[in-house]
Every structure is written in C-alpha cells, then in structure tokens.
Amino acid sequence: MSARYAKGAFLTFVGCLLVLAVISWARPALAEKVYKIGTSEVAKYADALAIECPQPEIPASLHEECYKSCCLARFSISHEGKHEVSIISSSGSDEVDEIALATLRRWKFKPAMLNGKPVQSVRKIKVEFEVE
C-alpha cells in the first residue's frame, strides 16, 4: 500500500467519521425532546441512532486523482431499525454516489423512540469524500 493511498484512505475515513459524529453521536444528548400533545399529554422523542457504520471502500481510480465532494442521503428507518436509503443531492459523480449508497445500505440503526416505543423515522446525512 503506497503512502499516498494510505493517506487518502485515512482522510476519507476521518471525513466520514466526522460527518457521522456530528450527525449521530453528538446529538444523543440533545436528541431526546419533549413534545406537548394537546393540553394534558407529554411525549418524549429520541432520534434513530446509527449503531454500525462501515466505511466506504475507495477504488484505486479515485486514489490516483485528488477528489473532494459530498452528497446528501436520506434514510427511512422502520420501527424495527431496518432502513432504505436514497441519494437526494448528488456528489456530481455517479461512481461516488454508488459507492456512498452501497456503503450506507450496510449501516445499522437503533430506531427512533416515542414514549419508550420504537417508531418509524427519517434521517438525512451528509457524506463527504476527500481523497488526496
């Protein structure tokens, strides 16, 4: 493995980890919200959390050139933690979008909770790619 490849893979890993940290792990303390329903009920809501987040495998062709881009993905997460994911804002490269989708399909989630019961939810995340 060349030093350039290792550095690029590390930067990609750090970039994805940073995005994940901002979206999933930094929010749990803030994620539990209290909603007033009507005039006499109170509901507690906690966002779905990513519990397994494999990193993308970047092909050698992208390591040969400097590449920096991002895409926006939308997760629809069931009350069982199963999900569907789609790209809602492209990176500008079909290849990079497909790498992002293939990786995000392998993620695993703990479902959102409403009053202690799992519920369906939607999450959007920004996936950043940076290869030097």
C-alpha distance (Angstrom), angle and dihedral (degrees) to the residues before:
residue distance angle dihedral
M1 . . .
S2 3.79 . .
A3 3.79 121.4 .
R4 3.81 89.7 -118.8
Y5 3.81 91.4 53.9
A6 3.81 92.2 46.8
K7 3.80 91.8 49.3
G8 3.82 91.9 48.7
A9 3.80 92.5 47.7
F10 3.80 90.3 48.3
L11 3.82 92.6 49.6
T12 3.79 90.3 49.2
F13 3.80 90.5 49.2
V14 3.81 91.4 48.4
G15 3.81 91.8 47.5
C16 3.80 93.6 50.9
L17 3.78 91.7 43.3
L18 3.80 90.6 50.8
V19 3.80 92.2 51.8
L20 3.79 90.5 47.2
A21 3.79 91.9 48.5
V22 3.77 92.3 51.6
I23 3.79 93.8 47.4
S24 3.78 106.0 34.5
W25 3.78 113.2 18.2
A26 3.78 101.8 32.7
R27 3.81 91.8 54.7
P28 3.83 104.3 54.0
A29 3.79 91.6 88.1
L30 3.79 88.8 50.5
A31 3.80 97.0 33.1
E32 3.77 98.3 83.0
K33 3.77 105.4 86.7
V34 3.75 130.3 179.4
Y35 3.79 116.8 -137.7
K36 3.78 125.4 -170.9
I37 3.78 111.8 -136.0
G38 3.76 112.3 -161.1
T39 3.76 111.6 -38.2
S40 3.80 104.3 -56.2
E41 3.84 108.7 34.1
V42 3.78 129.3 78.2
A43 3.82 122.2 -163.1
K44 3.81 127.7 -162.3
Y45 3.81 117.9 -148.7
A46 3.82 129.0 -169.9
D47 3.83 121.4 -173.4
A48 3.80 122.1 -119.6
L49 3.81 111.2 -92.0
A50 3.78 128.5 -143.8
I51 3.82 105.6 -126.2
E52 3.81 100.3 172.8
C53 3.80 120.1 32.8
P54 3.80 115.5 173.6
Q55 3.80 115.1 -162.2
P56 3.82 122.9 -121.0
E57 3.78 122.2 -99.4
I58 3.79 106.9 -128.4
P59 3.83 114.6 -148.2
A60 3.79 120.0 -125.8
S61 3.82 91.3 -113.3
L62 3.81 90.3 67.2
H63 3.81 91.8 46.1
E64 3.78 90.1 59.4
E65 3.79 91.7 63.7
C66 3.79 132.9 42.5
Y67 3.76 107.2 -105.9
K68 3.79 131.5 178.4
S69 3.78 124.7 171.5
C70 3.79 143.9 122.4
C71 3.77 140.3 -147.2
L72 3.78 134.3 -162.1
A73 3.80 119.4 -126.0
R74 3.80 130.9 -166.6
F75 3.80 121.6 -148.1
S76 3.79 121.6 -161.3
I77 3.81 103.8 -161.8
S78 3.80 121.5 -165.2
H79 3.79 125.4 -142.6
E80 3.83 86.1 -101.2
G81 3.82 93.0 56.6
K82 3.82 94.1 -107.9
H83 3.77 113.8 133.2
E84 3.77 148.2 -167.1
V85 3.78 119.9 -149.6
S86 3.79 132.8 -162.0
I87 3.79 136.3 175.0
I88 3.79 110.8 -113.1
S89 3.82 97.3 174.3
S90 3.81 118.4 31.1
S91 3.78 126.5 -134.6
G92 3.78 87.7 -136.5
S93 3.80 92.4 -106.2
D94 3.81 123.3 87.3
E95 3.82 88.9 -155.0
V96 3.80 93.8 54.2
D97 3.81 92.2 44.1
E98 3.80 90.2 52.6
I99 3.83 91.3 48.8
A100 3.81 89.2 51.2
L101 3.83 92.9 48.5
A102 3.81 93.4 46.9
T103 3.80 90.0 51.4
L104 3.81 96.2 43.7
R105 3.81 91.6 50.7
R106 3.83 87.4 64.1
W107 3.81 93.5 55.6
K108 3.81 119.3 108.6
F109 3.79 126.9 -147.6
K110 3.76 141.3 -160.4
P111 3.83 103.1 -137.4
A112 3.79 124.4 -114.2
M113 3.79 114.5 -93.2
L114 3.78 129.2 -138.4
N115 3.79 114.9 -172.5
G116 3.80 89.6 -19.1
K117 3.82 94.7 -51.7
P118 3.82 124.7 108.3
V119 3.81 114.8 -110.7
Q120 3.79 137.7 -179.9
S121 3.81 115.6 -93.9
V122 3.79 144.9 168.6
R123 3.83 126.6 -128.0
K124 3.79 129.7 -175.8
I125 3.78 122.0 -157.1
K126 3.77 135.2 -177.6
V127 3.80 114.5 -132.6
E128 3.79 114.3 -158.2
F129 3.81 124.2 -160.8
E130 3.78 121.3 -164.2
V131 3.79 122.3 168.1
E132 3.80 120.5 173.9
